[in-house]
Amino acid sequence: MASAEISLSREDITTLDVDAIVNAANESLLGGGGVDGAIHRAAGPELLAACRTLGGCPTGEARVAAGYSLPARHVVHTVGPVWRGGHDGEAELLASCYRTSLAVCDEMGLTSVAYPAISTGVYGYPKDAACAIAVETVMRLNLRATIRVIFTCFDNETFALYGKTLARLA
């Protein structure tokens, strides 16, 4: 079995030329704010049309669509949990986002995928805990092939948290 090769970047996820970018979506998959809205705007109206056919996505699961006008060839939508204090299964649901979305990439034979910090925006998940779950989950997965996973951070705070987490767990 193979594993993920993990790297970190601070840039706009919509500009990355990778096999897939992961969208921190809402359950409708029909766009929203933050990274979700940015991905939909950059991909163009075809992404919204494709998402209408997917029937939504429960929290912790993943659905895939083409990348349309994005440099990325695919968008893997996953729905992270809303933070409710940490006693409502949020950690397992967030870990499931990474497991299911990376499983989709592995099944499709993709070799590169970029992730935003799922659930840390309007869903309110504490960034330090979310970073730890993301990195630990991806590091533990057994994949058929090696996939390059890029944790893509929009701001300096998140970039620093991922950097500390990667250094601690490496």
C-alpha positions, 0 to 999 in steps of 0.5 A, a space after each residue: 500500500 502507498 500513502 500521501 506525500 504531504 506538502 503545504 502552500 499559501 495560495 488561492 486553491 482555485 489557481 492550482 493545476 492539480 488533479 483535484 481540489 477539495 471544496 469545503 461545501 455545504 450539504 446542497 452543493 450549490 455554492 455558498 461563501 468562503 472557499 465554496 463560493 470562490 470555487 464555484 465562481 472560478 469554475 463557472 456556471 457549469 459546476 453549479 449545473 453539475 452539482 444540481 444533479 448530485 443530489 446534495 451530500 451529507 456531512 462527512 461524505 464526498 461527491 465529485 464533479 469536473 473542474 470546468 474553468 478551473 486549472 484543476 480537473 476535478 472538484 471533490 466536494 465534502 461537507 464538514 461539520 459545524 462546530 458545536 463545542 466538540 461533543 457532537 461527533 464533530 471530530 469523527 465527521 471532519 476526519 471522515 471528510 478527509 478519508 472519503 474525499 481522498 478515497 474518491 481520489 484514490 479510486 479515480 487514480 488521481 495523483 494530486 489533490 489540494 485541500 482547504 482547511 475544511 470547517 474552519 470558516 463559517 462552520 467555526 471549527 477551531 483551526 488548531 484542532 482541525 489542522 491536527 485532524 486533517 494531517 493525522 487522518 491523511 497520514 494514516 490512510 493506506 492508498 493504492 497509489 501515492 497521492 500528493 496532498 497539498 494543504 492549501 492555506 488562504 491566510 498566514 495563521 492557518 499556514 502557520 498552524 499547518 506548518 507546526 502540525 506537520 513538523 510535530 507529526 513528521 
